Amino acid sequence: MENKKHFVYILLTENNTLYCGYTDNVERRFKIHCEGKGAKYTRANKPVKVIFQQEFSSKHEALQVEHRIKKLKRDKKLELIKAPQNLNYLLNL
């Protein structure tokens, strides 16, 4: 049995906002968001592209990181996007 992958991703929307989410398949989830079938937020704020994604070994870990990223202010999210190697530092993990 193949191990399932777990990702946290950040989307850039057409009105220059950021959306963070969890998925097991980033490409499929982005397509769902673009079709207006994803989260309520992305139905109102059309996604343009995936600008960050990070893989995790467990769903639990990915969901914890997603929660912490959502609490970050925009400038910190942009720092993370520019330097993903700083994930642990920015989230105080």
C-alpha positions in Angstrom: 0.0 0.0 0.0 1.3 3.4 -1.0 1.7 6.0 1.7 -0.6 9.0 1.3 1.1 12.4 1.0 0.0 15.4 3.0 0.5 19.0 1.9 -0.1 22.5 3.1 -0.4 25.0 0.3 -0.9 28.7 -0.2 -2.7 30.2 -3.1 -2.5 33.7 -4.5 -5.9 35.0 -5.5 -6.8 37.4 -8.3 -7.3 40.2 -5.8 -3.8 39.6 -4.3 -4.9 37.8 -1.1 -3.5 34.6 0.2 -5.4 31.4 1.0 -3.8 28.5 3.0 -5.2 25.0 3.0 -4.5 21.3 3.4 -4.7 18.5 0.8 -3.4 15.2 -0.3 -3.1 16.3 -3.9 -2.2 20.0 -4.6 -2.9 20.0 -8.3 -6.3 18.4 -7.9 -7.2 20.7 -5.1 -6.1 23.8 -7.0 -8.3 22.7 -9.9 -11.3 22.3 -7.5 -10.7 25.8 -6.2 -10.5 27.2 -9.7 -13.9 25.5 -10.6 -15.5 27.4 -7.6 -16.1 24.1 -5.8 -13.4 24.5 -3.1 -13.5 26.6 0.0 -16.1 29.4 0.4 -13.2 31.9 0.5 -11.9 30.8 -2.9 -15.4 30.9 -4.4 -15.4 34.7 -3.6 -11.6 35.2 -4.3 -10.6 33.3 -7.4 -7.2 31.6 -7.1 -4.5 32.4 -9.7 -1.7 30.1 -8.7 -0.2 27.9 -6.0 2.7 29.9 -4.6 3.8 27.6 -1.7 3.5 23.9 -0.9 5.1 21.8 1.7 4.8 18.0 2.1 4.4 16.4 5.6 4.7 12.8 6.7 1.3 12.8 8.5 -2.1 14.5 8.1 -1.9 15.5 11.8 1.4 17.4 11.3 0.1 19.1 8.1 -3.1 20.2 9.7 -1.1 21.7 12.7 1.1 23.6 10.3 -1.9 24.8 8.3 -3.5 26.1 11.4 -0.3 28.0 12.4 0.2 29.5 9.0 -3.4 30.7 9.0 -2.6 32.6 12.2 0.4 34.4 10.6 0.1 38.0 9.4 0.4 38.5 5.6 4.1 39.7 5.8 5.1 36.5 7.7 3.3 34.4 5.1 5.2 36.2 2.3 8.5 35.5 4.2 7.6 31.8 4.3 6.8 31.8 0.6 10.2 33.4 -0.2 12.1 31.2 2.2 10.3 27.9 2.9 13.3 26.6 4.7 12.4 29.0 7.5 9.1 27.2 8.2 10.1 26.0 11.6 11.5 29.4 12.6 8.4 31.3 11.5 6.0 28.9 13.2 8.2 28.5 16.3 8.2 24.7 15.9 
